[in-house]
Amino acid sequence: MSIDAARFRQIIGHFATGVTVITTAHDGWLHGMTANAITSVSLDPPLVLVCVNVGADTHAAIEASGRFAINVLPAEAESLARRFADHGRLDKFQGVGWRAEISGAPVLDRALAWVDCAVVGAYPGGDHTVFVGRVLGADGRSGEPLLFYRGGYGRVTR
């Protein structure tokens, strides 16, 4: 059975995910992109993975720097998710508070939670690369996450 990319995207969109901004720094430049293809891999040692499109600027920067941060966005940060999803935008970090943690990758001040990583593996996955990161540091705060479901943003309702 074969399925085209548009139909596959529509079907897989039924799986609700959190929304993150993946960031890195390389050669004095900051890079970031909105992503929802992330997951924990292992507790011991602590490992996570992120899937990044090979055509994304952030992909080349992660590959070259060997580091990245996962910034989990809070429910009220849809505008931040849209900013970092804009592939043509060059000023993604302008006016956005951030700090460098252990790896030097930017951690966004508005993040609900963050995970700072060193790349320990990179594996081809079709039009993406699966980057596995060893967790160097992480933290979180209380709040509700921003969600992505069937092509749109949403919030947790209890």
Beta strands, then each sheet from edge to edge (+ up, - down):
strand 1: 17-18
strand 2: 20-26
strand 3: 29-35
strand 4: 38-43
strand 5: 46-53
strand 6: 67-72
strand 7: 98-100
strand 8: 106-108
strand 9: 113-125
strand 10: 128-140
strand 11: 146-149
strand 12: 152-155
sheet 1: 1+ 11- 12+
sheet 2: 3+ 2- 6+ 9- 10+ 5- 4+
sheet 3: 7+ 8-
end
